[in-house]
Structures are given as structure tokens and as C-alpha cells.
Amino acid sequence: MISAALTGYFTAFSLILAIGAQNAFVLRQGLLRSNVFVICLFCAVSDALLIGAGVAGFGAMVELFPRLPFILSLFGAVFLLFYGATRFRAAWRGGYEMELAGKGLDMWPALGVVFACTWLNPHVYLDTLGLIGAVSTQFEPTTQKWAFGLAAAASSFSFFFGLGYGARLLAPIMQTATTWRVLDIGIGCVMWLIAFGLIASLGGY
């Protein structure tokens, strides 16, 4: 049971660690100290629900709906192109008075963005319903399997809250418009790289 839990925790952690739209947004909100708890809680609970579905065997959904990966990739690419464009636009326009004053999005707009970053991201489904679900099949469908799932969900909570609240350690270097501009350009580049990767993958469906 301990072995299953450790496997679940580190499998999930290694998958979440890869930078994406969700992590970038959590980092940005953490730097601004804006709605950090709500944003981290939303990400962690969303991951836990998807991990639970993957462990329970709902990864077979893709077999029932073969076009689902195509649809998710298409919507995900559109959103990432749009979100990346907003970061490039912010970097171009400057005007980081709110960021320098430590002000971010209000709660509901922030939740709207993180909802899209989470639920319109096809990689989330691949990682949780697909990969984590597949790894869980090596364990007995009793306490071992659910120890794996619970530990994987706990990994999401520790990662997102660590990222959100740990981001404030970077706050001392985020005191100029130039550093915020560099961050936005970096986020925009990552978003577009992921989007172009998704677009390239559409030919395989």
C-alpha cells in the first residue's frame, strides 16, 4: 500500500511539473498574491476529480468517443493562442501599474481563466484519465489502487499550493515593469509553443 501511494504521488507530481497554461497562471497569481487560495484549490480539486476518474477506469471514454482527443486539442489550441496573445499584448503595451501595486484579476475573472486553462487543456485529460489511469492498473482494485489515487490527488494539492504560495519568494525581483514584461513574453511563448504542438497533432486524428 505504501509502494502504491508513493508511485501515485511521484507519478502525478512529475506530470504536473511540466510547465503549461495552468501552472503559468497559478505562478502569475501567486506573484500578485491575488486569489491564491481559491485558484490553487480550484486546480487541485479539478485534478483530484480527473485523477479519480482515471483511476476508476474512465480512460476508456476515448475508446467510446474516438474524436474526443481531436475536439479537445482543437479547443485547447484556440484557447492557448488567445491566452498567449493576451500576454504578448500586455508585454507590448506595458502599463504594469496594477502588477507593481500587487493587484491581479478579481476572483470571478480569475476563475474563468483558470477554468479554461484546466478544462480546455487536452494534456490534462491525457495525464489524468490516460497516463495516471493506466499506471493505476498495475495495482489491485482495492486499497492499493485507491491509495495510489489518493496519493496522486494529494500530489496535486501539494504542488499547486506550493507553487501559488511559493511564488511570493520571487516577488523581490518582480519590482519593475521590465521583469513583468519578460515574464509575460515567456508565458506567451510557452502558450504558443504548446498550441502549435496541439495543432500539429491534429493531423494524426
Secondary structure, 3 states (H helix, E strand, C coil): CHHHHHHHHHHHHHHHCCCCHHHHHHHHHHHHCCCHHHHHHHHHHHHHHHHHHHHHCHHHHHHHCCCHHHHHHHHHHHHHHHHHHHHHHHHHHCCCHHHHCCCCCCHHHHHHHHHHHHHCCHHHHHHHHHHHHHHHCCCCCCHHHHHHHHHHHHHHHHHHHHHHHHHHHHHHHCCCHHHHHHHHHHHHHHHHHHHHHHHHHHHHC
